Amino acid sequence: MMSTKLTKGGQTTVPKEVRTALGIADGARVYWSFDGRRAWVSAVPTDPLEVTDEGDFRARLAEAEADVAASRVRPARDVAGDLGARYGLA
């Protein structure tokens, strides 16, 4: 594990080993992902719809169901119904 220091301006240095491994050159854009508990950086944006295996699928499904149960998100059919009613599409 590597660590870097965060400046008052919220900046940090991506370690050389990581830049080399990811092929990040000077001036390149990096992408940050955050799942509520962890953050990571990548050289290309992640595809939020990419599922790597059955375990990943089941974990994402469980997380989505927990988000709905905790009212952090709303079911798509409820949002669609509300929008349809608001804009006269229902």
Beta strands, then each sheet from edge to edge (+ up, - down):
strand 1: 31-34
strand 2: 39-42
sheet 1: 1+ 2-
end
